[in-house]
Amino acid sequence: MSKVEADRLLTQLMAQADTKVDFVTLRAIVEEASESGAVRALASLGLDDERARRDMDELRELLGAWRDVKRSAWQAVVAWLMRLALASLLIGVAVRLGLTELLGGQ
């Protein structure tokens, strides 16, 4: 339904509501008004053309890729911190056991 047709239907429903107000008329007014508002909101964001669906799909894909990169980066940081902690622990055990003379030859 075009914007003009939607506005015309909303105008007709409002005129009908002036004479009698029932649940069906009120529901139809709310539905048409919300659809009209949604169309206006999409138009103000530039998402009212045939490329909008593809653009939104690309944005979702890009956002998913960004989340994957963030997750991988955090996993790499945690892995390196664990390696550093284990290496420090291993060096501490070697010093405690007096194994440093094997490394330096002194």
LODO-382186 format. One record per atom (N, C-alpha, C): residue number from 1; residue in three letters; y, z, x. Coordinates in steps of 0.05 Angstrom, whole numbers, plus 5000, padded with zeros to 4 digits. Layout:
BEGIN
+-----+------+------+------+------+
: seq : type :    y :    z :    x :
+-----+------+------+------+------+
: NUM :  ala :    Y :    Z :    X :
...
+-----+------+------+------+------+
% end
This chain:
BEGIN
+-----+------+------+------+------+
: seq : type :    y :    z :    x :
+-----+------+------+------+------+
:   1 :  met : 4977 : 5000 : 5017 :
:   1 :  met : 5000 : 5000 : 5000 :
:   1 :  met : 5025 : 5000 : 5018 :
:   2 :  ser : 5043 : 4983 : 5011 :
:   2 :  ser : 5068 : 4981 : 5028 :
:   2 :  ser : 5086 : 5004 : 5022 :
:   3 :  lys : 5106 : 5007 : 5039 :
:   3 :  lys : 5125 : 5029 : 5036 :
:   3 :  lys : 5141 : 5026 : 5010 :
:   4 :  val : 5148 : 5002 : 5003 :
:   4 :  val : 5163 : 4997 : 4979 :
:   4 :  val : 5147 : 5004 : 4954 :
:   5 :  glu : 5121 : 4996 : 4954 :
:   5 :  glu : 5103 : 5002 : 4932 :
:   5 :  glu : 5099 : 5032 : 4929 :
:   6 :  ala : 5096 : 5046 : 4952 :
:   6 :  ala : 5092 : 5075 : 4952 :
:   6 :  ala : 5116 : 5089 : 4941 :
:   7 :  asp : 5140 : 5080 : 4950 :
:   7 :  asp : 5165 : 5092 : 4939 :
:   7 :  asp : 5168 : 5087 : 4910 :
:   8 :  arg : 5161 : 5063 : 4901 :
:   8 :  arg : 5163 : 5056 : 4872 :
:   8 :  arg : 5144 : 5074 : 4856 :
:   9 :  leu : 5119 : 5077 : 4866 :
:   9 :  leu : 5100 : 5094 : 4852 :
:   9 :  leu : 5109 : 5123 : 4851 :
:  10 :  leu : 5120 : 5133 : 4873 :
:  10 :  leu : 5131 : 5160 : 4873 :
:  10 :  leu : 5154 : 5163 : 4853 :
:  11 :  thr : 5171 : 5143 : 4852 :
:  11 :  thr : 5193 : 5144 : 4833 :
:  11 :  thr : 5183 : 5145 : 4804 :
:  12 :  gln : 5162 : 5128 : 4798 :
:  12 :  gln : 5151 : 5128 : 4771 :
:  12 :  gln : 5138 : 5155 : 4765 :
:  13 :  leu : 5124 : 5166 : 4784 :
:  13 :  leu : 5112 : 5193 : 4779 :
:  13 :  leu : 5133 : 5214 : 4774 :
:  14 :  met : 5155 : 5213 : 4788 :
:  14 :  met : 5176 : 5233 : 4784 :
:  14 :  met : 5188 : 5229 : 4757 :
:  15 :  ala : 5192 : 5204 : 4748 :
:  15 :  ala : 5203 : 5199 : 4721 :
:  15 :  ala : 5183 : 5210 : 4700 :
:  16 :  gln : 5157 : 5206 : 4705 :
:  16 :  gln : 5137 : 5216 : 4686 :
:  16 :  gln : 5138 : 5246 : 4685 :
:  17 :  ala : 5143 : 5259 : 4707 :
:  17 :  ala : 5143 : 5288 : 4708 :
:  17 :  ala : 5167 : 5299 : 4693 :
:  18 :  asp : 5189 : 5283 : 4691 :
:  18 :  asp : 5212 : 5292 : 4675 :
:  18 :  asp : 5205 : 5296 : 4646 :
:  19 :  thr : 5188 : 5278 : 4635 :
:  19 :  thr : 5181 : 5280 : 4607 :
:  19 :  thr : 5159 : 5300 : 4602 :
:  20 :  lys : 5138 : 5300 : 4619 :
:  20 :  lys : 5116 : 5320 : 4615 :
:  20 :  lys : 5105 : 5326 : 4643 :
:  21 :  val : 5099 : 5351 : 4647 :
:  21 :  val : 5087 : 5359 : 4673 :
:  21 :  val : 5059 : 5370 : 4668 :
:  22 :  asp : 5040 : 5356 : 4679 :
:  22 :  asp : 5013 : 5366 : 4677 :
:  22 :  asp : 5001 : 5367 : 4706 :
:  23 :  phe : 4978 : 5377 : 4708 :
:  23 :  phe : 4966 : 5381 : 4735 :
:  23 :  phe : 4961 : 5354 : 4749 :
:  24 :  val : 4952 : 5334 : 4734 :
:  24 :  val : 4946 : 5308 : 4745 :
:  24 :  val : 4971 : 5295 : 4756 :
:  25 :  thr : 4992 : 5296 : 4741 :
:  25 :  thr : 5018 : 5284 : 4749 :
:  25 :  thr : 5028 : 5298 : 4774 :
:  26 :  leu : 5027 : 5325 : 4773 :
:  26 :  leu : 5037 : 5340 : 4796 :
:  26 :  leu : 5021 : 5334 : 4821 :
:  27 :  arg : 4994 : 5332 : 4818 :
:  27 :  arg : 4977 : 5326 : 4841 :
:  27 :  arg : 4983 : 5298 : 4852 :
:  28 :  ala : 4987 : 5279 : 4834 :
:  28 :  ala : 4994 : 5252 : 4843 :
:  28 :  ala : 5020 : 5251 : 4858 :
:  29 :  ile : 5040 : 5266 : 4848 :
:  29 :  ile : 5066 : 5268 : 4862 :
:  29 :  ile : 5063 : 5279 : 4890 :
:  30 :  val : 5047 : 5300 : 4892 :
:  30 :  val : 5043 : 5313 : 4919 :
:  30 :  val : 5029 : 5294 : 4937 :
:  31 :  glu : 5008 : 5280 : 4927 :
:  31 :  glu : 4993 : 5261 : 4944 :
:  31 :  glu : 5011 : 5238 : 4954 :
:  32 :  glu : 5026 : 5227 : 4936 :
:  32 :  glu : 5044 : 5204 : 4943 :
:  32 :  glu : 5066 : 5213 : 4962 :
:  33 :  ala : 5077 : 5237 : 4957 :
:  33 :  ala : 5099 : 5246 : 4974 :
:  33 :  ala : 5088 : 5252 : 5002 :
:  34 :  ser : 5064 : 5264 : 5004 :
:  34 :  ser : 5053 : 5270 : 5030 :
:  34 :  ser : 5046 : 5245 : 5045 :
:  35 :  glu : 5035 : 5225 : 5031 :
:  35 :  glu : 5029 : 5200 : 5045 :
:  35 :  glu : 5054 : 5186 : 5054 :
:  36 :  ser : 5075 : 5187 : 5038 :
:  36 :  ser : 5100 : 5174 : 5046 :
:  36 :  ser : 5112 : 5189 : 5070 :
:  37 :  gly : 5110 : 5215 : 5070 :
:  37 :  gly : 5120 : 5230 : 5093 :
:  37 :  gly : 5104 : 5225 : 5118 :
:  38 :  ala : 5077 : 5222 : 5115 :
:  38 :  ala : 5060 : 5215 : 5139 :
:  38 :  ala : 5067 : 5188 : 5150 :
:  39 :  val : 5072 : 5169 : 5132 :
:  39 :  val : 5080 : 5142 : 5141 :
:  39 :  val : 5106 : 5143 : 5156 :
:  40 :  arg : 5125 : 5158 : 5146 :
:  40 :  arg : 5151 : 5161 : 5160 :
:  40 :  arg : 5148 : 5175 : 5187 :
:  41 :  ala : 5131 : 5195 : 5188 :
:  41 :  ala : 5127 : 5210 : 5213 :
:  41 :  ala : 5115 : 5191 : 5234 :
:  42 :  leu : 5094 : 5176 : 5226 :
:  42 :  leu : 5082 : 5157 : 5245 :
:  42 :  leu : 5102 : 5136 : 5254 :
:  43 :  ala : 5118 : 5127 : 5236 :
:  43 :  ala : 5138 : 5107 : 5243 :
:  43 :  ala : 5158 : 5118 : 5263 :
:  44 :  ser : 5166 : 5143 : 5259 :
:  44 :  ser : 5186 : 5155 : 5277 :
:  44 :  ser : 5174 : 5159 : 5305 :
:  45 :  leu : 5147 : 5160 : 5307 :
:  45 :  leu : 5134 : 5163 : 5333 :
:  45 :  leu : 5127 : 5136 : 5345 :
:  46 :  gly : 5132 : 5115 : 5330 :
:  46 :  gly : 5125 : 5088 : 5340 :
:  46 :  gly : 5095 : 5082 : 5336 :
:  47 :  leu : 5082 : 5095 : 5318 :
:  47 :  leu : 5053 : 5091 : 5314 :
:  47 :  leu : 5047 : 5078 : 5287 :
:  48 :  asp : 5065 : 5060 : 5278 :
:  48 :  asp : 5061 : 5048 : 5252 :
:  48 :  asp : 5053 : 5019 : 5254 :
:  49 :  asp : 5045 : 5009 : 5278 :
:  49 :  asp : 5036 : 4982 : 5280 :
:  49 :  asp : 5006 : 4980 : 5284 :
:  50 :  glu : 4996 : 4956 : 5287 :
:  50 :  glu : 4967 : 4952 : 5290 :
:  50 :  glu : 4956 : 4961 : 5317 :
:  51 :  arg : 4973 : 4965 : 5337 :
:  51 :  arg : 4964 : 4974 : 5363 :
:  51 :  arg : 4962 : 5004 : 5365 :
:  52 :  ala : 4971 : 5018 : 5344 :
:  52 :  ala : 4972 : 5047 : 5345 :
:  52 :  ala : 4945 : 5060 : 5349 :
:  53 :  arg : 4925 : 5050 : 5336 :
:  53 :  arg : 4898 : 5061 : 5338 :
:  53 :  arg : 4887 : 5058 : 5367 :
:  54 :  arg : 4892 : 5035 : 5379 :
:  54 :  arg : 4883 : 5030 : 5406 :
:  54 :  arg : 4899 : 5048 : 5426 :
:  55 :  asp : 4925 : 5051 : 5421 :
:  55 :  asp : 4941 : 5069 : 5438 :
:  55 :  asp : 4931 : 5097 : 5436 :
:  56 :  met : 4925 : 5107 : 5412 :
:  56 :  met : 4915 : 5135 : 5409 :
:  56 :  met : 4888 : 5138 : 5423 :
:  57 :  asp : 4871 : 5118 : 5421 :
:  57 :  asp : 4845 : 5119 : 5434 :
:  57 :  asp : 4848 : 5120 : 5464 :
:  58 :  glu : 4867 : 5105 : 5475 :
:  58 :  glu : 4872 : 5105 : 5504 :
:  58 :  glu : 4884 : 5132 : 5513 :
:  59 :  leu : 4901 : 5143 : 5497 :
:  59 :  leu : 4912 : 5169 : 5503 :
:  59 :  leu : 4891 : 5191 : 5503 :
:  60 :  arg : 4873 : 5190 : 5484 :
:  60 :  arg : 4851 : 5209 : 5483 :
:  60 :  arg : 4832 : 5206 : 5507 :
:  61 :  glu : 4827 : 5181 : 5515 :
:  61 :  glu : 4810 : 5176 : 5538 :
:  61 :  glu : 4824 : 5186 : 5564 :
:  62 :  leu : 4850 : 5181 : 5566 :
:  62 :  leu : 4865 : 5191 : 5589 :
:  62 :  leu : 4865 : 5221 : 5590 :
:  63 :  leu : 4869 : 5234 : 5568 :
:  63 :  leu : 4869 : 5263 : 5566 :
:  63 :  leu : 4841 : 5274 : 5574 :
:  64 :  gly : 4820 : 5261 : 5564 :
:  64 :  gly : 4793 : 5270 : 5572 :
:  64 :  gly : 4788 : 5267 : 5602 :
:  65 :  ala : 4798 : 5245 : 5613 :
:  65 :  ala : 4795 : 5241 : 5642 :
:  65 :  ala : 4810 : 5263 : 5658 :
:  66 :  trp : 4834 : 5269 : 5648 :
:  66 :  trp : 4850 : 5291 : 5661 :
:  66 :  trp : 4835 : 5317 : 5660 :
:  67 :  arg : 4823 : 5324 : 5638 :
:  67 :  arg : 4808 : 5349 : 5635 :
:  67 :  arg : 4784 : 5349 : 5654 :
:  68 :  asp : 4770 : 5326 : 5657 :
:  68 :  asp : 4748 : 5324 : 5675 :
:  68 :  asp : 4757 : 5328 : 5704 :
:  69 :  val : 4779 : 5317 : 5711 :
:  69 :  val : 4790 : 5320 : 5739 :
:  69 :  val : 4797 : 5349 : 5744 :
:  70 :  lys : 4810 : 5362 : 5724 :
:  70 :  lys : 4817 : 5390 : 5727 :
:  70 :  lys : 4792 : 5407 : 5731 :
:  71 :  arg : 4772 : 5402 : 5715 :
:  71 :  arg : 4747 : 5418 : 5716 :
:  71 :  arg : 4733 : 5413 : 5743 :
:  72 :  ser : 4733 : 5389 : 5753 :
:  72 :  ser : 4720 : 5383 : 5779 :
:  72 :  ser : 4736 : 5396 : 5802 :
:  73 :  ala : 4762 : 5396 : 5800 :
:  73 :  ala : 4779 : 5409 : 5821 :
:  73 :  ala : 4773 : 5439 : 5822 :
:  74 :  trp : 4772 : 5452 : 5799 :
:  74 :  trp : 4766 : 5481 : 5798 :
:  74 :  trp : 4738 : 5486 : 5809 :
:  75 :  gln : 4719 : 5470 : 5802 :
:  75 :  gln : 4692 : 5473 : 5812 :
:  75 :  gln : 4691 : 5471 : 5843 :
:  76 :  ala : 4707 : 5451 : 5854 :
:  76 :  ala : 4708 : 5448 : 5883 :
:  76 :  ala : 4721 : 5472 : 5896 :
:  77 :  val : 4742 : 5482 : 5884 :
:  77 :  val : 4756 : 5506 : 5896 :
:  77 :  val : 4737 : 5530 : 5896 :
:  78 :  val : 4723 : 5534 : 5874 :
:  78 :  val : 4704 : 5557 : 5873 :
:  78 :  val : 4682 : 5553 : 5893 :
:  79 :  ala : 4671 : 5529 : 5896 :
:  79 :  ala : 4650 : 5524 : 5915 :
:  79 :  ala : 4659 : 5529 : 5943 :
:  80 :  trp : 4683 : 5521 : 5950 :
:  80 :  trp : 4693 : 5526 : 5977 :
:  80 :  trp : 4699 : 5556 : 5982 :
:  81 :  leu : 4709 : 5570 : 5962 :
:  81 :  leu : 4713 : 5599 : 5965 :
:  81 :  leu : 4686 : 5613 : 5969 :
:  82 :  met : 4666 : 5604 : 5955 :
:  82 :  met : 4639 : 5617 : 5958 :
:  82 :  met : 4629 : 5611 : 5986 :
:  83 :  arg : 4632 : 5587 : 5996 :
:  83 :  arg : 4623 : 5581 : 6023 :
:  83 :  arg : 4638 : 5598 : 6043 :
:  84 :  leu : 4664 : 5601 : 6040 :
:  84 :  leu : 4680 : 5617 : 6058 :
:  84 :  leu : 4671 : 5646 : 6057 :
:  85 :  ala : 4666 : 5656 : 6034 :
:  85 :  ala : 4657 : 5684 : 6031 :
:  85 :  ala : 4629 : 5688 : 6044 :
:  86 :  leu : 4611 : 5669 : 6040 :
:  86 :  leu : 4584 : 5672 : 6052 :
:  86 :  leu : 4586 : 5669 : 6082 :
:  87 :  ala : 4602 : 5651 : 6092 :
:  87 :  ala : 4606 : 5648 : 6121 :
:  87 :  ala : 4617 : 5673 : 6133 :
:  88 :  ser : 4637 : 5685 : 6120 :
:  88 :  ser : 4649 : 5710 : 6130 :
:  88 :  ser : 4628 : 5732 : 6130 :
:  89 :  leu : 4612 : 5734 : 6109 :
:  89 :  leu : 4590 : 5754 : 6108 :
:  89 :  leu : 4570 : 5750 : 6130 :
:  90 :  leu : 4563 : 5725 : 6136 :
:  90 :  leu : 4544 : 5719 : 6157 :
:  90 :  leu : 4555 : 5726 : 6184 :
:  91 :  ile : 4581 : 5720 : 6189 :
:  91 :  ile : 4594 : 5728 : 6214 :
:  91 :  ile : 4595 : 5758 : 6217 :
:  92 :  gly : 4601 : 5772 : 6195 :
:  92 :  gly : 4601 : 5801 : 6196 :
:  92 :  gly : 4574 : 5813 : 6203 :
:  93 :  val : 4553 : 5802 : 6191 :
:  93 :  val : 4526 : 5811 : 6197 :
:  93 :  val : 4519 : 5806 : 6227 :
:  94 :  ala : 4527 : 5783 : 6237 :
:  94 :  ala : 4522 : 5776 : 6265 :
:  94 :  ala : 4536 : 5795 : 6284 :
:  95 :  val : 4561 : 5802 : 6277 :
:  95 :  val : 4576 : 5820 : 6294 :
:  95 :  val : 4563 : 5848 : 6293 :
:  96 :  arg : 4555 : 5856 : 6270 :
:  96 :  arg : 4543 : 5883 : 6266 :
:  96 :  arg : 4517 : 5886 : 6281 :
:  97 :  leu : 4502 : 5864 : 6282 :
:  97 :  leu : 4476 : 5865 : 6296 :
:  97 :  leu : 4478 : 5859 : 6326 :
:  98 :  gly : 4502 : 5853 : 6335 :
:  98 :  gly : 4507 : 5849 : 6363 :
:  98 :  gly : 4497 : 5821 : 6372 :
:  99 :  leu : 4497 : 5802 : 6354 :
:  99 :  leu : 4488 : 5775 : 6361 :
:  99 :  leu : 4510 : 5758 : 6373 :
: 100 :  thr : 4533 : 5769 : 6377 :
: 100 :  thr : 4555 : 5753 : 6387 :
: 100 :  thr : 4551 : 5746 : 6416 :
: 101 :  glu : 4535 : 5761 : 6431 :
: 101 :  glu : 4530 : 5754 : 6459 :
: 101 :  glu : 4513 : 5729 : 6462 :
: 102 :  leu : 4498 : 5723 : 6441 :
: 102 :  leu : 4483 : 5698 : 6441 :
: 102 :  leu : 4501 : 5673 : 6439 :
: 103 :  leu : 4523 : 5677 : 6426 :
: 103 :  leu : 4542 : 5654 : 6423 :
: 103 :  leu : 4559 : 5650 : 6448 :
: 104 :  gly : 4568 : 5672 : 6459 :
: 104 :  gly : 4587 : 5670 : 6482 :
: 104 :  gly : 4573 : 5670 : 6509 :
: 105 :  gly : 4549 : 5679 : 6511 :
: 105 :  gly : 4535 : 5680 : 6536 :
: 105 :  gly : 4544 : 5702 : 6554 :
: 106 :  gln : 4559 : 5721 : 6544 :
: 106 :  gln : 4569 : 5743 : 6561 :
: 106 :  gln : 4552 : 5768 : 6559 :
+-----+------+------+------+------+
% end
